[in-house]
Amino acid sequence: MRDAPSRRERQRTYRSPRAAWPNRGLAVALIIGAVLLGWWLPHIERRHPLGGLSYDTGAAQATLGAIASGIITLTGFVLTAVTLVIQSVQNTSPRLAGLLGFFEHSLVLFGALTGTAVYALVVLAQVSPEHVPRLSVTLAIVFVVLSTGATLATLAGLREVVTGGGLARAVGLRVHSVLDSVWESPEPPATARNGPGPGPGPGPGDPATLTAPRSGVVQNVDAPAIVEVAARHGVHVTCLTAVGSFVEPGAPLLRVTALDTTPLDTNSPHTTPRTVPRSAARRLTRAVRLGPSRHVDHDPAYGLRLLVDVAIRALSPAVNDPTTAVQSLDQIEAVLLRLAPRPLGTATFHDREGTARLTVPRPGWDEILDLALAEILHYGSDSLQVQRRLRALLDTLARSVPPARIAALTAYRGMLDRSAHTLADPAMTATATTPDPQGLGGPASTDDGPAPRPGPTE
């Protein structure tokens, strides 16, 4: 039985796609705080000298002017660097820039740099021959040091993610961070493919269908909200569209089936079990959140999709970079290993009394495996690195998956064998059929010692 997550867990999970807002708010707060501090502190120093580095009027004005102009120039360089990084990421996959939020993560840095420049200008306006705010000028120098350190740290991080391997690692970490909160379930798989289990049974009323109010991609299904409404009105809700799918206005979104003869709208004695109250219908429809694009925070399969995108872009003839594809397979293997022992497929959520209230379609093991490996195998069929890395991946998964899931791995192993035998040279076929977690160059060994290298296939 799967219990719906608590309200606190739901709120924590749903905030993650909106992480840009705290960044924007903090950036604005830094700028406003710099203005207020630059105005307030010199006034305090006029009445109560607080110390600081010794400056005369000319030196203080020159220092503050140099700080303001230098920080403004530095901000332009940082903006240019971030723009180049975004362009580089978009060349790998147009969807990665929005997912990883490079510009959003840099907003705090822009706020710090702009705040430092504004602070210096505000303090500069209050320097006069009669009064030099020594502590205010000293703080401007401290802010320059802190801003420069933050800039260097940010640029070093951006340099790391510009590479294909860095992008794959960033996506892999993002997927791992949401797997436990999105695809957790103690229920055993219903079938070998983890397909939908038995439903709640037919209710006494005909099902009612709720439609999408607008077009968009299903970003999230708020299970706790739907379970709460369904339990209150004695119904079972079936989500007709999986997370990540695009829907048009008026497309079927939810099917509501009454489980008892209690009227759904207790305030209206004329309501039948076949009727969904408007208030309940609105709450159910709002619980299926639609947006312009998929988001990995509620859709781990989208994270796998992005890892595959990085790999197949690297395998394209224009790029021809199988090493990046191998690095993507490293992250894909890590995700599949975490999913291997878990029940997958259609999820059923229950209320506190144990009654099934919500059914949500989710991909099963076979669908996940196809998403993760099929295209890479297709586009990397002539790459020795990809062939060997895929074999090592399948060997690793075979030691972790339940017996019912071995068949899918065996099918992919057969595809790899057929692909390897299409190579013209038998020696190349022998090389391709040797598992290697590094693609090429890794030690081929087993638990009993070095494994013999396969000979040429006749």
SETOR-802645 format. One line per 5 residues: number of its first residue (from 1); their letters; for each residue x, y, z of C-alpha. Coordinates in Angstrom, 2 decimals, decimal comma. Example, Ala and Ser with C-alpha at 12.3 -4.5 7.8 and 13.67 -1.06 7.14 Angstrom:
2
1) AS) 12,30 -4,50 7,80; 13,67 -1,06 7,14
REM end
This chain:
458
1) MRDAP) 0,00 0,00 0,00; 1,31 3,43 -0,87; 0,32 6,27 1,40; 0,10 9,75 0,01; 3,05 11,98 1,02
6) SRRER) 2,47 14,43 3,81; 1,59 18,04 3,11; 5,05 19,15 4,23; 6,72 16,69 1,84; 4,45 17,82 -0,97
11) QRTYR) 5,28 21,47 -0,43; 9,02 20,78 -0,18; 8,95 18,75 -3,39; 6,94 21,28 -5,33; 9,12 24,23 -4,39
16) SPRAA) 12,14 22,90 -6,23; 11,01 23,92 -9,75; 10,55 27,45 -8,47; 14,02 27,68 -6,96; 14,73 30,65 -9,24
21) WPNRG) 12,47 32,92 -7,19; 14,65 32,84 -4,05; 17,64 33,63 -6,26; 15,88 36,63 -7,76; 14,65 37,82 -4,39
26) LAVAL) 18,10 37,52 -2,84; 19,67 39,42 -5,74; 17,20 42,28 -5,33; 17,68 42,24 -1,55; 21,46 42,54 -1,96
31) IIGAV) 21,09 45,60 -4,17; 18,54 47,31 -1,93; 20,58 46,47 1,16; 23,70 47,95 -0,43; 21,87 51,20 -1,18
36) LLGWW) 20,52 51,48 2,36; 23,86 50,59 3,96; 25,73 53,06 1,73; 23,37 55,83 2,80; 23,00 54,94 6,51
41) LPHIE) 26,55 54,06 7,55; 28,20 57,37 6,50; 25,51 59,26 8,41; 26,30 57,21 11,52; 30,03 57,84 11,04
46) RRHPL) 29,40 61,58 10,80; 28,12 61,55 14,38; 30,14 58,63 15,75; 33,48 57,96 14,02; 33,92 54,18 13,81
51) GGLSY) 37,46 53,84 12,52; 38,75 52,06 9,45; 41,57 52,59 6,98; 42,99 56,11 6,88; 41,89 58,01 3,76
56) DTGAA) 41,91 61,66 2,88; 39,19 63,08 0,69; 40,97 62,62 -2,63; 42,11 59,07 -1,89; 38,63 58,03 -0,71
61) QATLG) 36,98 59,47 -3,82; 39,51 57,82 -6,13; 39,15 54,45 -4,36; 35,35 54,45 -4,44; 35,29 55,59 -8,08
66) AIASG) 37,73 52,85 -9,10; 35,68 50,24 -7,21; 32,43 51,28 -8,89; 33,86 51,37 -12,42; 35,84 48,16 -11,96
71) IITLT) 32,90 46,19 -10,58; 30,63 47,40 -13,38; 33,19 46,21 -15,93; 33,55 42,88 -14,11; 29,77 42,42 -14,14
76) GFVLT) 29,80 42,79 -17,92; 32,51 40,14 -18,24; 30,59 37,75 -15,99; 27,40 38,28 -17,99; 29,30 37,54 -21,19
81) AVTLV) 30,80 34,37 -19,71; 27,40 33,12 -18,52; 25,90 33,84 -21,93; 28,65 31,86 -23,64; 28,09 28,97 -21,24
86) IQSVQ) 24,37 28,97 -21,97; 25,05 28,92 -25,70; 27,49 26,05 -25,28; 24,96 24,09 -23,22; 22,22 24,73 -25,76
91) NTSPR) 24,46 23,32 -28,47; 24,51 20,07 -26,50; 20,78 20,06 -25,81; 18,41 23,05 -25,96; 16,58 21,76 -22,88
96) LAGLL) 19,58 21,61 -20,58; 20,00 25,36 -20,07; 16,51 25,73 -18,66; 16,81 22,62 -16,52; 20,11 23,44 -14,85
101) GFFEH) 19,31 27,16 -14,55; 22,78 28,60 -15,15; 21,51 32,16 -15,49; 19,18 31,84 -12,50; 21,99 30,52 -10,33
106) SLVLF) 24,13 33,49 -11,36; 21,54 36,05 -10,30; 22,84 36,17 -6,74; 26,33 36,88 -8,07; 24,97 39,67 -10,28
111) GALTG) 23,15 41,06 -7,26; 26,35 41,02 -5,20; 28,39 42,70 -7,92; 25,74 45,34 -8,63; 25,24 45,93 -4,92
116) TAVYA) 28,97 46,50 -4,45; 29,08 49,02 -7,28; 25,97 50,83 -6,06; 27,25 50,86 -2,48; 30,50 52,49 -3,64
121) LVVLA) 28,60 55,14 -5,61; 26,26 55,97 -2,72; 29,17 56,30 -0,29; 31,11 58,36 -2,84; 28,28 60,89 -2,94
126) QVSPE) 28,70 61,48 0,81; 32,46 62,01 0,83; 33,36 65,65 1,36; 36,37 67,64 2,55; 34,69 67,95 5,94
131) HVPRL) 33,90 64,24 6,33; 35,47 61,04 5,07; 33,52 57,89 6,19; 36,56 55,69 6,75; 34,66 52,54 7,78
136) SVTLA) 32,32 52,86 4,79; 35,28 53,05 2,40; 36,92 50,09 4,13; 33,74 48,03 3,79; 33,69 48,82 0,06
141) IVFVV) 37,11 47,16 -0,25; 35,89 44,15 1,75; 32,87 43,82 -0,55; 35,20 43,88 -3,57; 37,21 40,99 -2,14
146) LSTGA) 34,08 38,94 -1,39; 32,54 39,65 -4,80; 35,74 38,70 -6,57; 35,93 35,41 -4,68; 32,32 34,62 -5,54
151) TLATL) 33,01 35,45 -9,18; 36,01 33,12 -9,37; 34,05 30,31 -7,71; 31,14 30,77 -10,12; 33,36 30,84 -13,20
156) AGLRE) 35,17 27,70 -12,02; 31,82 25,93 -11,63; 30,65 27,06 -15,05; 33,86 25,80 -16,63; 33,17 22,37 -15,12
161) VVTGG) 29,65 22,03 -16,53; 30,51 23,29 -20,01; 31,92 19,87 -20,92; 29,65 17,02 -21,94; 30,74 14,96 -18,97
166) GLARA) 30,08 17,85 -16,61; 26,58 18,30 -18,01; 25,87 14,61 -17,63; 27,04 14,70 -14,00; 24,88 17,74 -13,27
171) VGLRV) 21,79 16,08 -14,73; 22,57 12,82 -12,94; 22,81 14,59 -9,58; 19,51 16,34 -10,26; 17,79 13,04 -11,06
176) HSVLD) 19,17 11,34 -7,95; 17,91 14,20 -5,79; 14,29 13,63 -6,86; 14,08 9,87 -7,30; 13,24 9,14 -3,67
181) SVWES) 10,56 11,79 -3,45; 8,85 10,98 -6,76; 9,23 7,26 -7,49; 9,12 5,74 -4,05; 6,81 2,81 -3,35
186) PEPPA) 6,87 -0,25 -1,09; 4,30 -2,03 -3,27; 5,47 -5,15 -5,14; 5,31 -5,04 -8,94; 2,06 -6,47 -10,30
191) TARNG) 3,62 -8,05 -13,40; 7,02 -8,61 -14,93; 6,67 -5,30 -16,75; 5,40 -3,55 -13,67; 2,19 -2,70 -15,42
196) PGPGP) -0,98 -1,52 -13,72; -2,26 -3,67 -10,92; -5,88 -4,51 -10,29; -8,07 -1,45 -10,02; -10,52 -0,60 -7,27
201) GPGPG) -13,37 -2,39 -9,06; -16,41 -0,88 -10,72; -18,32 1,67 -8,69; -22,06 2,05 -8,55; -21,97 5,18 -10,72
206) DPATL) -20,84 5,85 -14,25; -17,40 7,50 -14,42; -17,17 11,21 -15,09; -14,35 12,62 -17,22; -12,63 15,90 -16,39
211) TAPRS) -10,86 17,66 -19,23; -7,78 19,87 -19,46; -8,62 23,57 -19,08; -5,76 24,63 -21,36; -2,92 23,20 -23,39
216) GVVQN) 0,39 22,31 -21,80; 2,65 19,57 -20,56; 1,61 17,65 -17,45; 4,38 18,65 -15,05; 3,07 17,11 -11,83
221) VDAPA) 0,13 15,24 -10,36; -0,47 16,45 -6,80; -1,38 13,07 -5,30; -2,12 14,26 -1,73; -4,57 16,90 -2,96
226) IVEVA) -6,40 14,42 -5,21; -6,52 11,74 -2,49; -7,97 14,27 -0,06; -10,76 15,27 -2,45; -11,44 11,70 -3,52
231) ARHGV) -11,72 10,48 0,08; -14,06 13,32 0,99; -16,45 12,54 -1,86; -16,11 8,76 -1,92; -14,64 8,46 -5,42
236) HVTCL) -11,65 6,94 -7,17; -9,66 9,11 -9,60; -7,69 7,75 -12,53; -5,20 10,04 -14,21; -5,61 9,55 -17,96
241) TAVGS) -2,39 11,32 -18,95; 1,09 10,53 -17,69; 3,44 13,15 -16,32; 5,46 14,55 -19,20; 2,69 14,23 -21,82
246) FVEPG) 1,28 17,17 -23,77; -2,46 17,79 -23,66; -4,72 20,05 -25,68; -7,58 22,06 -24,18; -10,54 19,75 -23,65
251) APLLR) -8,43 16,57 -23,70; -9,45 13,91 -21,14; -7,41 14,48 -18,01; -9,04 12,59 -15,11; -11,68 9,90 -14,80
256) VTALD) -13,73 10,02 -11,58; -15,63 6,90 -10,48; -17,95 6,81 -7,48; -17,19 3,98 -5,05; -20,43 4,23 -3,07
261) TTPLD) -23,94 5,60 -3,42; -23,30 8,65 -1,27; -23,98 11,82 -3,27; -20,75 13,56 -4,18; -22,13 16,98 -3,25
266) TNSPH) -23,57 16,68 0,23; -24,97 20,20 -0,02; -27,19 19,23 -2,97; -29,71 16,39 -2,38; -30,29 16,16 -6,12
271) TTPRT) -26,68 15,26 -6,90; -26,19 11,68 -8,11; -23,03 9,59 -7,94; -22,58 10,25 -11,66; -22,08 13,96 -11,01
276) VPRSA) -18,85 15,61 -9,97; -19,45 18,81 -7,98; -17,96 21,86 -9,61; -15,87 22,72 -6,56; -14,41 19,20 -6,41
281) ARRLT) -13,85 19,15 -10,17; -11,92 22,41 -10,00; -9,73 21,14 -7,18; -9,02 17,90 -9,00; -8,19 19,68 -12,24
286) RAVRL) -5,90 22,16 -10,48; -4,06 19,24 -8,86; -2,81 18,25 -12,33; -0,33 21,03 -12,95; 0,24 22,04 -16,57
291) GPSRH) 3,21 24,03 -17,81; 5,10 24,94 -20,97; 7,61 22,07 -20,73; 8,63 19,01 -18,74; 10,56 19,40 -15,51
296) VDHDP) 12,78 16,81 -13,90; 11,71 17,68 -10,33; 8,49 15,70 -10,78; 9,51 13,65 -13,80; 12,73 11,63 -13,33
301) AYGLR) 12,18 10,03 -16,74; 12,83 13,46 -18,21; 16,25 13,43 -16,55; 17,01 10,16 -18,33; 15,75 11,74 -21,54
306) LLVDV) 18,28 14,55 -21,14; 21,13 12,17 -20,41; 20,28 10,26 -23,57; 20,13 13,55 -25,50; 23,68 14,37 -24,40
311) AIRAL) 24,87 10,92 -25,47; 23,25 10,82 -28,90; 24,33 14,38 -29,67; 27,90 13,30 -28,88; 27,47 10,30 -31,20
316) SPAVN) 26,25 12,38 -34,14; 28,61 12,51 -37,16; 29,06 16,26 -36,70; 30,41 15,80 -33,16; 31,77 12,23 -33,10
321) DPTTA) 32,59 12,22 -29,37; 31,91 8,71 -28,01; 33,76 9,49 -24,78; 31,02 11,93 -23,79; 28,47 9,24 -24,59
326) VQSLD) 30,32 6,88 -22,24; 30,22 9,55 -19,52; 26,47 9,86 -20,02; 26,16 6,08 -19,74; 27,97 6,29 -16,39
331) QIEAV) 25,17 8,51 -15,07; 22,47 6,43 -16,74; 23,86 3,30 -15,09; 23,76 4,98 -11,69; 20,10 5,95 -12,17
336) LLRLA) 19,12 2,48 -13,43; 20,86 0,84 -10,48; 18,75 2,87 -8,10; 15,59 2,00 -10,00; 16,44 -1,69 -10,55
341) PRPLG) 15,09 -3,08 -7,24; 12,15 -0,68 -7,00; 8,56 -1,37 -7,99; 7,79 0,69 -11,08; 4,81 1,08 -13,34
346) TATFH) 1,35 2,41 -12,56; 1,11 3,82 -9,04; -1,93 3,57 -6,77; -2,36 5,95 -3,83; -4,56 5,16 -0,83
351) DREGT) -6,24 7,24 1,84; -5,66 6,68 5,55; -8,32 3,97 5,65; -6,51 1,99 2,97; -9,00 2,67 0,16
356) ARLTV) -7,49 3,17 -3,29; -8,23 6,75 -4,31; -5,85 7,58 -7,15; -4,21 5,71 -10,02; -1,38 7,42 -11,90
361) PRPGW) 0,28 5,91 -15,00; 4,05 5,69 -14,75; 6,66 3,94 -16,89; 7,60 0,39 -16,00; 11,03 -1,22 -16,06
366) DEILD) 10,90 -2,10 -19,76; 9,89 1,44 -20,71; 12,64 2,93 -18,53; 15,21 0,60 -20,09; 14,07 1,50 -23,62
371) LALAE) 14,29 5,20 -22,80; 17,78 4,84 -21,34; 19,42 2,50 -23,86; 17,56 2,08 -27,14; 18,63 5,27 -28,91
376) ILHYG) 22,20 5,11 -27,61; 22,50 1,56 -28,92; 21,03 2,63 -32,27; 23,27 5,66 -32,81; 26,35 4,07 -31,21
381) SDSLQ) 26,15 0,71 -32,96; 29,45 1,33 -34,77; 31,27 2,74 -31,73; 33,52 0,31 -29,87; 33,43 2,46 -26,74
386) VQRRL) 29,65 2,52 -26,63; 29,33 -1,19 -27,38; 31,71 -2,19 -24,60; 30,28 0,30 -22,09; 26,74 -0,93 -22,76
391) RALLD) 27,81 -4,52 -22,15; 29,40 -3,56 -18,85; 26,23 -1,68 -17,92; 24,05 -4,70 -18,65; 26,37 -6,95 -16,62
396) TLARS) 26,15 -4,58 -13,66; 22,36 -4,36 -13,85; 22,02 -8,14 -14,15; 23,55 -8,48 -10,68; 21,01 -6,06 -9,16
401) VPPAR) 17,62 -6,49 -10,82; 14,92 -8,93 -9,67; 14,67 -12,13 -11,74; 11,53 -10,89 -13,50; 13,52 -8,05 -15,07
406) IAALT) 16,38 -10,13 -16,46; 14,48 -10,80 -19,69; 14,67 -7,15 -20,77; 18,43 -7,11 -20,15; 18,82 -10,35 -22,13
411) AYRGM) 16,96 -8,76 -25,05; 19,38 -5,84 -25,08; 22,33 -8,16 -24,85; 21,04 -9,92 -27,97; 20,77 -6,56 -29,76
416) LDRSA) 24,35 -5,78 -28,81; 25,51 -9,14 -30,14; 23,78 -8,61 -33,47; 25,16 -5,09 -33,70; 28,71 -6,27 -32,97
421) HTLAD) 28,53 -8,94 -35,67; 27,77 -6,31 -38,30; 31,32 -4,98 -37,96; 33,41 -5,88 -41,00; 36,50 -7,16 -39,18
426) PAMTA) 36,14 -10,21 -36,87; 38,83 -8,76 -34,62; 36,73 -5,64 -34,18; 33,74 -7,83 -33,34; 35,82 -9,57 -30,68
431) TATTP) 36,80 -6,20 -29,24; 33,20 -4,96 -29,25; 31,93 -8,02 -27,37; 34,27 -7,42 -24,40; 32,56 -5,53 -21,54
436) DPQGL) 34,51 -2,50 -20,34; 33,15 0,06 -17,84; 35,55 2,63 -19,31; 34,56 1,94 -22,89; 38,12 1,31 -23,99
441) GGPAS) 41,25 0,93 -21,91; 39,76 -0,50 -18,74; 40,96 -3,79 -17,23; 38,86 -6,72 -18,41; 38,62 -8,85 -15,28
446) TDDGP) 36,22 -11,03 -13,34; 35,98 -12,05 -9,70; 38,28 -14,99 -10,46; 40,94 -12,94 -12,20; 41,53 -11,57 -15,67
451) APRPG) 38,97 -12,70 -18,18; 40,19 -14,26 -21,43; 39,76 -12,10 -24,46; 37,27 -13,51 -26,94; 38,80 -14,70 -30,17
456) PTE) 37,66 -13,62 -33,61; 34,21 -14,84 -34,55; 33,99 -16,90 -37,68
REM end
